[in-house]
Amino acid sequence: DAGVIQSPRHEVTEMGQEVTLRCKPISGHNSLFWYRQTMMRGLELLIYFNNNVPIDDSGMPEDRFSAKMPNASFSTLKIQPSEPRDSAVYFCASSSDAIQETQYFGPGTRLLVL
Amino acid sequence: AQSVSQHNHHVILSEAASLELGCNYSYGGTVNLFWYVQYPGQHLQLLLKYFSGDPLVKGIKGFEAEFIKSKFSFNLRKPSVQWSDTAEYFCAVKVGTGRRALTFGSGTRLQVQP
């Protein structure tokens, strides 16, 4: 299996621009998670989906952030408009409904907002 | 809300030294516990996990962790570290059987000197 795939791996943009991060979970996994990693706040959950339905979006910072999962094999995290404080590494992870479910992480997208 | 504490933020060891990284969580119910490792520039990889049964869990690369319920702890250990163990280590907790998201500790940066 190719694992969790994220694109782009690196993104540099200017403040005010729209940013779209993409994630393809492991085939057969039905839970998908978006995390953000910063030096100040560490790893924090933004949102997670189960069977394509958002279950918990309490970690989404503000209305500038939105996430969708139109089907079982694709999710997007959008920031509009982006701000310098959004600069971070954004990780996507997926897991199955197995009893001992484990989250598998993608390589992350390193976002820099100038 | 549950929290995860990793009290060692930065640990420096010489090769062949023994390692113990602390992890404490604050939740009195059923928990699943994980240790992830993040090598420089890479994504998070699962080292080991505890769901039930033997509280001493063995993971990859010679790592092990012990779940001590009375102390709410899940410390990571390795008898003899190698330079290649230089990485950041994250403890994570999944609470109960409902919510699937992980709560991460702040991480411990391990530097192994040759």
Interface residues (C-beta under 8 A of the other chain):
Chain A: S31 F33 Y35 G42 L43 E44 L45 Y48 N50 I55 D56 F91 A93 S95 I99 Q100 E101 T102 Q103 Y104 F105 G106 P107 G108
Chain B: N32 F34 Y36 Q42 H43 L44 Q45 L46 K49 F51 F90 R99 R100 A101 L102 T103 F104 G105 S106 G107
